Amino acid sequence: MYGNYLVLCGMVWSQFGKQDAGLELIRALDSEDENVRVLARVLLQQGGAGSKELIGEALAQREISVDVALLCGFESRGLSTVNDIDGGGWSTAEA
C-alpha cells in the first residue's frame, strides 16, 4: 500500500511540483525498506530539475546524506555538484 502512495506522490511531484509530495519522497529515502528507498529514488529522478533542488535543500537541512543524494543522481547528471561550505551546510553549484 505504501508503494502505491509513493507512486502517487511521485506523479504529483513530477507533474505539478507539489512540495508536500516531493517531501514525502525525500522522507521515504530514509525508510528501513530497501524497496521503498529505491522507489523513492526512481521517482525523484523522474522529477527532473525540481528534484535536484529538493535534494539540495534536504542536504542543506541534513535530512539526507551525501551518499543518498548521489544515489538519487544529484551529481551524476553533471547539472549540479555538492559543495561543503565551511562545514556549516551544503549547496549546489552549476558544473
N, C-alpha and C positions, 0 to 999 in steps of 0.2 A: 504493500500500500504506500509506503513512504517513497518508493521509487517512482510511482505514478505522480505523487505530489511534486517530486523534484523535476520530473519531465514537464509538468505544467508550469512550474516556476521558471524553468529554462525557456519555455516558449514565451511566457510573458516578458521575461528579461530580454530575450533576443528580439522580439517583435515590437515591444512597447517601451523597453528601457525602464521598467518599474523598479525602483531602488529596492523595495522590500523583497521582490522576487530574487534579485541578484544577491542580496544579503543572505537569503536562505541557502543559496548555492555556496556562498562563502562559508557559512556555518557547517554545511554538510562536508566540507573539506576536512573537518576535524572529527568526522564520525569514526566510531570503532569498527564499523562495517566497511571492509575494503571495496565492496561493490558500490556502496553509496559514494565513497570518495572518488572512485573512477567515474561514475556517472556525473557527479558534480563537476569534475574537471572537464569532461567532454562537453557538457552543457555550457560551461563558461567559455571554452574555446570557441564554441559556435556563436557566442555573443559578440565577438569581434572586438573593436577598439574600446567599446564601453566596458567590456570585461577587463581589459588591461588597466583602465583607470580604476575600476572597482578593486582589482587585485592590488594595485599600487596603494590604494587607501587602506586596504586590510593589512598590508605590510607596514605602513606607517603607524597604524594603530596596534601593531603587533598581534593581530588576530590570527595571522598565519605566518609560517616560517618562510625563509627564502627558498628552501628546498621545495616546499609546496607550491610557491609562486612559479618556480622554474618548471615544475611538473605541469603546471597549467599553461605553459607556453608564454609566460610573462616576458622572458628574454629571448627565447629561441627563434622568434619570427623576425628578429632584427629591428623591430619598431621601437623597443624600449630597452633600457638596461637598468639594473638595480645598483644604486649607489648608496654607500653608508655615509651619513652626514654627521661627522664628529661623534659617532656612537649614539646620537640622540634620535635617530629615526631613519627612514628610508624615503627615497624619492625616485621618480622616473626621470630619465634623461633621454632625449632623442638621440639615436645612434647616428 
